[in-house]
Amino acid sequence: MKRLLALIVTLSFCFSSLVVAQPKKLELGMDVLYLSADKEYDNDGKSQDLTATNTELRIPISAKLAVADKLNIGLLIPLVSRTSKFTTTDVSGSGLGDIDFLVDYKILKESNTSPELVGGLAITIPTGK
């Protein structure tokens, strides 16, 4: 069966003084995120055991290049490992997550009275499982 390639496009705006890279500079980054859950909580703060213990390790690797004074292009490649432990069996998997291609444009420059305003577009290619 062929897998259809779907693109997810996200438009976003944010305020930050660190979003746009310096012109003609390549920035590389990596984070490590670890999540584990075996309980869920309702609105009153009461906990309930889940039917499985879910664990996820996510390592997003990113690259951002400032192609002009106000324009960045970027790539985000997440490496993902997930495990679900049930009473009688364990299910786990690891691999490449969904890849994001990013474009950021600085709309307003930072000043003494306001942060910079950056608009962005993200295209997600569902390469993950």
Salt bridges, closest charged atoms under 4 A:
ASP49 OD1 - LYS39 NZ 2.63
GLU56 OE2 - ARG58 NE 2.89
GLU56 OE1 - ARG82 NE 2.91
ASP104 OD2 - LYS64 NZ 4.00
GLU116 OE1 - LYS106 NZ 3.53
